[in-house]
Amino acid sequence: METLAYARGRDWHVESRKPRGGFCFIHENSIHAVWSYLRLGELELRDVRVWLACHEMQARRCTLDQSRKPCFTHDELHALIGGTGGEHVRRSLRRLTRLGLLQFDEDRIDTTPFEVTEDPGRPVPVPRPVLRLLAKSRGRAFIATVLGHLLRCLYYTRGVCRSGGWCKASWIAEVFGVALRAVKDARSRLVGLGLFRMLRADQLRLNRFGSPLVVCLQWAGGSAPRKAFPTTESAPPKKHKELSYRRDDHQKPARAAGPAGARLRAKAPDLNDVTEADLKDPWRLAALFKQARLRGWVRKTEADILSVFAAATHAVRVGTQNPPGLFRWLIAQQRWETLSSIDEDRARALIRDLR
């Protein structure tokens, strides 16, 4: 790997029977499910770290003899997460259990979300040192950058781990909902840490696929380096050619500051506070359907999906005073008999836009 510098053809990937320190499989749909709850505000970043730490606890006992019974404790989980006290770990476990993302018992841990059990997706061989790094990391964009590159650049085929792939920072920013600048900064930190190795390639491939990157399979772990920022100087501009020479032309107004590494976005849909905008947006309707399913009002079937979307179009069409309240009453009481064929036709159009 020391001589690997250019991505050309199909012979630039790195293969190994297993990474240094071992690995565990995390399916891609499980990662997407957990991160979607984080973007909706149902989870905190610490909850994602707890979920990743539970995979490490499982991997520690993968070679346990069948005659021996495993024992999982909150103290072991607390040691992986860090922090003072232990109540924050217990709160995270309660949230993950309530959303169906984790089952944590003294003798058993199930880290597969219930909604992806039928279609878990491709298994990603995540090195265990990377799991321990993510469990202690506190940066939203940093964790998203690591997970995004693992999804695109690490595979398990024919009994070996295959490292190497193409990944755009803009793709990670879009999928995980973090700032593009924070992704690039996190990637440079990971390169300095030795976990990632950036390669060179022709400009045509760089424009189309992004940067070629290899995940170091022999990385033994370490703390993420913190970048030193001067406290007496201003932040450098993105491009020196865009510096203004005391002119006011083409100046963009400043925007309000948001959380580090997170994009500014509208309020997440909430079934306890439905708005008319939620009823007209198929993406927000999908989030409301997921919340209704967690409450047991509907099931994950095509009929119930169509009914919920039809209830939204019915509430917008006939509701004169309180369409959101009508929508919530329809799905809570399952009054599907009030829906017409017009509502179902419009609902099918929304579902087509969503898919």
Steps between C-alpha positions, in 0.01 A plus 500: 500500500797732548567498124132544405452855377289494182156350431510342157317195365388233743825411678527790744280352773639350822384158623548324831338203670399731783600844627744536788306455822211319333173630360126464532225525239260794505242493222458812288122526552555492877733799473247689289216417740685621810627816332152586365369506859790728590408740219134496608598595854382173653858415604797692632853454373593320822230240424670419168831461683335261749357298209848472344656409835252213537641351178846507659364324809353229280826460308691446825295186561483362146739213582341415834450130559138388474517356851572847642231764541585860398448784746446858380515782754440874497846556647667345196286712269577809706873434467467496120292818484673706767356783703414538866227305673295235326150641467573638151577147379177363648299779336655418165417132541139586583465717189655236274276230647187715466569559129571131438864555406661299781427231758739507794476227761751356743552187289410624151538803271311538172628796296284446189211750470170318475400682181798367300495138615351386167739709285816584698704589191868446434713408805780752556809355676569779751840464673469483876757778562277726288199403712682598818606828337143586402364405843716769659466762226272798556492656154188443290682568172799292611285190562306557177823528302633171637172313440460644150847394390456155653181456297670597174854371547491180708361163386505134601517261207611137475616486859731806485464870581544719194593863561480768234230708338387837368313741724391862464489727801184657358330157502574455872377852575175434313426150634594564863380861517826664609695795368731443202781702657478290818524177296816618324653607831416163661648313203826692527515414871444132422777507238731655759395233747604229253159336464444626144741516208414738215618402152547693178298441185424659165279807512217339304450233765538753780219711355272202450563275799681714757831428668644145511562392857634195680407413858814380679430143612806498726397809696535424871297786641569833664334823598375734233733801475344837570579775256652808664320824417657840573293715736635834380449462125194480278406183315673478159282556190403207282661657191739792494380599155161589647641754746323835480709817461284713730201467270146410601399328176390135506505478879281224642315562828626304798292208618423395852748265664398137534639201688848391395490263206121515458299660222232758564168333428132534573344356812473123483145362454332412827180296529408701811529826305395437139500795261338551161845502340550145633185383321619626161860375513547126427833490689347647816201270462736203493651617830150533652416148378810363674396669826146363468640151442713526813183582696324195359237691304603358161714221361773502239279382214414653163136532605577697816754720318235586241242561773721744691586698187134497394402627845736794449352588160147459644578734789638764263203462265208511745652650815385860542604589856763249614635266227795379713266404784273317256798309359619393845149387599463296180820299549463469879147358465573326167190649337596389151136465392474880469767512227389527138653380175610859427703501821664168411590617148668811638674288764642269233645805323670610825642150552638498146673832568646357820637189333 
